[in-house]
């Protein structure tokens, strides 16, 4: 277990959860379910069930260094790597992987977003350990693919070879978020999985992949392995702004997918949050005790403590207030909110 590590990606802003999520306090630091636990705390606690807390690294923006330390009091200060400039996930994963490799050249790493919801901790642990175990047989990148529950248009997809069992299979292609018609075809074919954004690899192998496919990033971060002093701001200034998916996953030929049917939600929009919240008799999701809803159903309502709401004839809306901003928006259009 001493060779198992984790990188938690926690630098995003969560713009599709405006106004709850903003640049000062993005969604990974929010407690959406009134459980006294933020999303980043949920992720950290889930991972720490099978990886030593000293081996968990947080990649975040420098703006969130204090917030991260406040939320994760059990993590060493040096394990919070604060990016001076936002340069997407390829940079984040490279920095984390080189840092971990310097500490342990036999390291096996799982990369997890900080804001995903996975409630079955034991099943997630079993899936992760299966991925780690596979690396003993074959040096590859393992991506975790989720069996689709519906024709979701907000997720990326992985095209795989056919398989009837939960096993590691070949990745044929990565597909961007599809339109409804394409998503329905993916669902019907049974050869497509949701791309969870969770990856498993050895530090040694991923460094080789960066050298091959993102050489500028490799040259910038490889100084971590030597005694050379690293100017991290200069390092980030000189590298490409690109996602890990585009930079590595879509270019490598050493990649497989671990198929699973675990309950998973990337909490990427208000609609995805609505699915996870407790509902009233008429399918309204609220965080309020004081409310009066007349002929109103399928609404998501999150208001500050102490507020009361009276609704009549309102269906399928998002009603959210934070600070001085009140958002009232059709739930079916929630993908637009990040552009407001």
C-alpha positions as CSV (number, residue, x, y, z in Angstrom):
1,X,0.0,0.0,0.0
2,X,3.0,2.3,0.5
3,X,3.4,2.6,-3.3
4,X,-0.2,3.8,-3.9
5,X,-0.8,7.5,-4.4
6,X,-3.6,9.8,-5.4
7,X,-3.8,13.1,-7.2
8,X,-7.0,15.0,-6.5
9,X,-7.8,17.7,-9.1
10,X,-9.3,20.7,-7.4
11,X,-8.5,23.8,-9.4
12,X,-11.8,24.4,-11.3
13,X,-14.3,27.2,-10.8
14,X,-17.6,25.2,-11.4
15,X,-19.2,28.0,-13.5
16,X,-22.3,25.9,-14.3
17,X,-23.2,26.2,-10.6
18,X,-23.3,30.0,-10.7
19,X,-24.1,31.8,-8.3
20,X,-23.5,29.1,-5.7
21,X,-20.1,28.4,-7.1
22,X,-17.8,31.3,-7.9
23,X,-14.2,32.3,-8.1
24,X,-14.0,32.9,-4.3
25,X,-15.6,29.6,-3.3
26,X,-15.9,27.1,-6.2
27,X,-18.1,24.0,-6.0
28,X,-15.6,21.6,-4.7
29,X,-15.7,23.5,-1.4
30,X,-19.5,23.6,-1.1
31,X,-21.7,21.3,1.0
32,X,-24.6,20.8,-1.4
33,X,-26.4,18.2,0.8
34,X,-26.2,19.8,4.2
35,X,-24.0,16.9,5.5
36,X,-21.3,19.1,7.0
37,X,-19.0,17.7,4.3
38,X,-17.8,19.5,1.1
39,X,-17.3,17.7,-2.1
40,X,-13.5,17.8,-1.8
41,X,-13.8,16.4,1.7
42,X,-16.0,13.6,0.4
43,X,-13.4,12.8,-2.2
44,X,-10.5,12.9,0.2
45,X,-12.3,10.7,2.7
46,X,-13.2,8.2,0.0
47,X,-9.6,7.9,-1.2
48,X,-8.1,7.8,2.3
49,X,-9.9,4.5,2.9
50,X,-7.3,2.7,0.8
51,X,-4.5,5.3,0.3
52,X,-2.4,6.8,3.1
53,X,-3.3,10.4,3.7
54,X,0.4,11.3,3.3
55,X,0.3,9.9,-0.2
56,X,-2.7,12.1,-1.4
57,X,-1.8,15.2,-3.3
58,X,-4.1,18.1,-4.1
59,X,-3.6,20.1,-7.3
60,X,-5.4,23.4,-7.0
61,X,-5.1,27.0,-7.9
62,X,-3.0,29.3,-5.7
63,X,-6.3,31.2,-4.9
64,X,-7.6,28.2,-3.1
65,X,-4.6,27.2,-1.0
66,X,-6.2,28.4,2.3
67,X,-9.6,26.9,1.5
68,X,-7.9,23.6,0.7
69,X,-6.0,23.6,3.9
70,X,-9.1,24.5,5.9
71,X,-11.1,21.7,4.3
72,X,-8.4,19.0,4.4
73,X,-6.8,19.3,7.8
74,X,-5.4,15.8,7.7
75,X,-3.1,16.4,4.7
76,X,0.5,17.5,4.9
77,X,1.0,21.2,3.8
78,X,3.5,20.1,1.1
79,X,0.9,17.9,-0.5
80,X,-1.1,20.9,-1.6
81,X,0.4,21.9,-4.9
82,X,-0.9,25.4,-5.9
83,X,-0.8,26.3,-9.5
84,X,0.2,29.9,-10.3
85,X,-1.7,29.9,-13.6
86,X,-4.6,27.8,-14.7
87,X,-3.3,25.6,-17.5
88,X,-5.8,22.7,-17.6
89,X,-5.4,19.1,-16.4
90,X,-2.4,18.0,-18.4
91,X,-0.3,20.5,-16.5
92,X,-1.9,19.5,-13.1
93,X,-1.4,15.8,-13.6
94,X,2.2,16.3,-14.9
95,X,3.2,18.3,-11.8
96,X,1.6,15.9,-9.4
97,X,3.1,12.8,-11.2
98,X,6.7,14.2,-11.3
99,X,6.4,15.2,-7.6
100,X,5.2,11.8,-6.6
101,X,7.8,10.0,-8.7
102,X,10.5,11.9,-6.9
103,X,9.2,10.6,-3.6
104,X,8.6,7.0,-4.8
105,X,9.8,5.6,-8.2
106,X,7.5,2.6,-7.8
107,X,4.4,4.8,-7.3
108,X,1.1,3.9,-8.8
109,X,-1.3,6.8,-9.0
110,X,-5.0,7.3,-9.3
111,X,-6.2,10.7,-10.5
112,X,-9.7,11.8,-9.2
113,X,-11.6,15.0,-9.7
114,X,-12.5,16.6,-6.4
115,X,-16.2,17.2,-7.2
116,X,-17.6,13.9,-8.3
117,X,-20.2,12.0,-6.2
118,X,-19.6,8.3,-5.4
119,X,-21.4,7.0,-2.4
120,X,-20.4,3.3,-2.5
121,X,-16.9,3.7,-1.0
122,X,-16.3,-0.1,-0.8
123,X,-17.1,-0.7,-4.4
124,X,-14.9,2.3,-5.5
125,X,-12.1,0.9,-3.4
126,X,-12.5,-2.5,-5.1
127,X,-12.5,-1.0,-8.6
128,X,-9.4,1.2,-7.8
129,X,-7.4,-1.7,-6.4
130,X,-8.3,-3.8,-9.4
131,X,-6.9,-1.1,-11.6
132,X,-3.7,-0.9,-9.5
133,X,-3.4,-4.7,-9.7
134,X,-3.6,-4.7,-13.5
135,X,-0.5,-2.5,-13.6
136,X,1.5,-5.4,-12.3
137,X,0.7,-7.3,-15.5
138,X,0.7,-4.5,-18.1
139,X,2.2,-1.0,-18.1
140,X,-0.8,1.1,-19.4
141,X,-3.1,3.9,-18.5
142,X,-6.3,2.7,-17.1
143,X,-9.4,4.9,-17.3
144,X,-12.5,4.0,-15.4
145,X,-15.6,3.8,-17.6
146,X,-19.1,3.9,-16.2
147,X,-21.9,1.8,-17.7
148,X,-24.4,4.4,-19.0
149,X,-27.8,4.6,-17.3
150,X,-29.3,6.9,-19.9
151,X,-28.5,8.8,-23.1
152,X,-26.7,11.6,-21.2
153,X,-25.5,14.5,-23.3
154,X,-23.4,16.2,-20.6
155,X,-20.7,13.4,-20.4
156,X,-17.9,12.3,-22.7
157,X,-18.0,8.7,-23.8
158,X,-15.4,5.9,-24.3
159,X,-15.9,3.5,-27.2
160,X,-14.7,0.1,-26.2
161,X,-14.5,-3.5,-27.5
162,X,-17.6,-5.5,-26.6
163,X,-17.6,-7.2,-23.2
164,X,-20.3,-8.8,-21.1
165,X,-18.4,-8.6,-17.8
166,X,-16.9,-5.9,-15.6
167,X,-13.4,-6.2,-16.9
168,X,-10.5,-4.2,-18.4
169,X,-10.9,-3.9,-22.2
170,X,-9.5,-2.0,-25.1
171,X,-10.2,1.7,-25.7
172,X,-11.2,2.2,-29.4
173,X,-11.9,6.0,-29.2
174,X,-12.9,8.9,-27.0
175,X,-16.0,10.7,-27.9
176,X,-16.9,14.3,-27.0
177,X,-20.2,15.2,-25.4
178,X,-22.8,14.0,-27.9
179,X,-26.1,15.5,-29.0
180,X,-29.3,13.6,-27.9
181,X,-29.6,11.5,-31.0
182,X,-25.9,10.4,-30.9
183,X,-26.1,9.6,-27.2
184,X,-29.1,7.4,-27.8
185,X,-27.1,5.5,-30.4
186,X,-24.2,5.1,-27.9
187,X,-26.6,3.7,-25.3
188,X,-28.2,1.3,-27.7
189,X,-24.9,-0.1,-29.0
190,X,-23.7,-1.2,-25.5
191,X,-20.1,-0.6,-26.6
192,X,-19.9,2.9,-25.0
193,X,-19.2,4.0,-21.5
194,X,-19.3,7.3,-19.7
195,X,-15.8,8.8,-19.3
196,X,-15.5,9.2,-15.5
197,X,-12.3,11.3,-15.7
198,X,-10.6,8.9,-13.2
199,X,-7.3,7.5,-14.4
200,X,-4.8,5.0,-13.0
201,X,-1.1,4.6,-14.0
202,X,2.4,4.2,-12.7
203,X,4.4,7.4,-12.3
204,X,7.2,5.9,-14.4
205,X,4.9,5.2,-17.3
206,X,3.1,8.5,-17.3
207,X,6.4,10.4,-17.4
208,X,7.3,8.4,-20.5
209,X,4.0,9.3,-22.0
210,X,4.6,13.0,-21.4
211,X,8.1,12.7,-22.9
212,X,6.6,11.1,-26.0
213,X,3.4,13.2,-26.5
214,X,4.0,16.5,-24.5
215,X,7.7,17.0,-24.6
216,X,7.6,20.6,-23.6
217,X,5.7,19.8,-20.5
218,X,8.0,16.9,-19.8
219,X,11.1,19.1,-20.1
220,X,9.6,21.7,-17.8
221,X,8.7,19.3,-15.0
222,X,11.5,16.8,-15.2
223,X,13.7,19.3,-13.2
224,X,11.7,18.2,-10.2
225,X,13.6,14.9,-10.4
226,X,16.9,16.6,-10.1
227,X,18.3,19.1,-7.7
228,X,17.6,22.0,-10.1
229,X,15.6,24.8,-8.6
230,X,12.1,24.9,-10.2
231,X,10.5,28.2,-10.9
232,X,6.9,26.9,-11.0
233,X,5.4,30.1,-12.3
234,X,7.9,30.1,-15.2
235,X,7.3,26.4,-15.7
236,X,3.5,27.0,-16.1
237,X,4.0,30.0,-18.3
238,X,6.0,27.9,-20.8
239,X,3.7,25.0,-21.3
240,X,0.5,24.3,-23.3
241,X,-3.0,24.9,-22.0
242,X,-4.5,21.5,-22.8
243,X,-6.5,18.8,-21.1
244,X,-5.0,15.5,-20.1
245,X,-7.5,13.8,-22.4
246,X,-6.3,15.7,-25.5
247,X,-2.6,15.7,-24.5
248,X,-2.1,12.1,-23.5
249,X,-5.2,9.8,-23.6
250,X,-6.1,10.4,-27.3
251,X,-2.5,10.0,-28.4
252,X,-1.3,7.0,-26.5
253,X,-1.6,3.4,-27.7
254,X,-1.1,2.1,-24.2
255,X,-4.5,2.6,-22.7
256,X,-7.4,0.4,-21.5
257,X,-10.7,1.0,-19.8
258,X,-12.0,-0.7,-16.6
259,X,-15.7,-1.2,-17.1
260,X,-17.9,-0.6,-14.0
261,X,-21.6,0.0,-13.2
262,X,-20.9,1.9,-10.0
263,X,-23.3,4.7,-9.1
264,X,-21.4,7.9,-10.1
265,X,-22.3,11.5,-10.8
266,X,-19.8,14.2,-11.9
267,X,-22.1,16.9,-10.5
268,X,-21.4,19.0,-13.5
269,X,-24.7,20.9,-13.6
270,X,-27.8,21.8,-11.5
271,X,-29.7,18.9,-13.3
272,X,-27.1,16.4,-12.0
273,X,-27.4,17.9,-8.5
274,X,-31.2,17.7,-8.7
275,X,-31.0,13.9,-9.3
276,X,-29.0,13.4,-6.1
277,X,-31.1,15.6,-3.8
278,X,-34.1,14.3,-1.7
279,X,-37.4,15.2,-3.3
280,X,-40.8,16.2,-2.0
281,X,-44.1,14.6,-2.9
282,X,-44.2,16.7,-6.1
283,X,-40.6,16.1,-7.0
284,X,-39.3,19.4,-5.8
285,X,-35.7,19.4,-4.3
286,X,-35.3,22.1,-1.6
287,X,-32.9,23.0,1.2
288,X,-35.7,24.9,3.0
289,X,-38.0,24.1,5.9
290,X,-40.2,27.1,5.4
291,X,-41.9,26.8,2.0
292,X,-45.3,26.9,0.3
293,X,-45.5,25.3,-3.1
294,X,-48.8,25.4,-5.0
295,X,-49.2,23.6,-8.3
296,X,-45.4,23.5,-8.6
297,X,-43.2,20.5,-9.3
298,X,-39.8,19.4,-10.5
299,X,-38.0,22.5,-9.2
300,X,-34.6,22.8,-7.6
301,X,-34.6,25.4,-4.9
302,X,-31.5,26.4,-2.9
303,X,-31.8,29.6,-0.8
304,X,-29.9,31.1,2.1
305,X,-30.7,29.9,5.6
306,X,-33.7,31.8,7.1
307,X,-35.4,32.5,3.7
308,X,-38.9,31.4,2.9
309,X,-40.4,30.8,-0.5
310,X,-44.0,30.8,-1.9
311,X,-44.4,29.4,-5.4
312,X,-47.5,28.9,-7.6
313,X,-47.6,27.4,-11.0
314,X,-43.8,27.1,-11.4
315,X,-42.5,23.8,-12.9
316,X,-39.0,22.6,-13.9
317,X,-37.0,25.6,-12.7
318,X,-33.8,26.3,-10.9
319,X,-34.2,28.9,-8.2
320,X,-30.9,29.7,-6.4
321,X,-29.8,32.6,-4.3
322,X,-26.3,33.5,-3.0
323,X,-25.1,36.8,-1.7
324,X,-26.7,39.5,-3.9
325,X,-27.6,37.2,-6.8
326,X,-30.9,35.4,-7.4
327,X,-31.0,33.0,-10.3
328,X,-34.3,31.8,-11.8
329,X,-33.6,29.6,-14.8
330,X,-35.3,26.7,-16.7
331,X,-33.8,23.4,-15.6
332,X,-33.7,22.1,-19.2
333,X,-31.3,25.0,-20.1
334,X,-28.9,24.5,-17.2
335,X,-25.9,23.9,-19.5
336,X,-26.1,27.6,-20.5
337,X,-25.5,28.8,-16.9
338,X,-21.7,28.6,-17.1
339,X,-21.8,31.2,-19.9
340,X,-23.8,33.8,-18.1
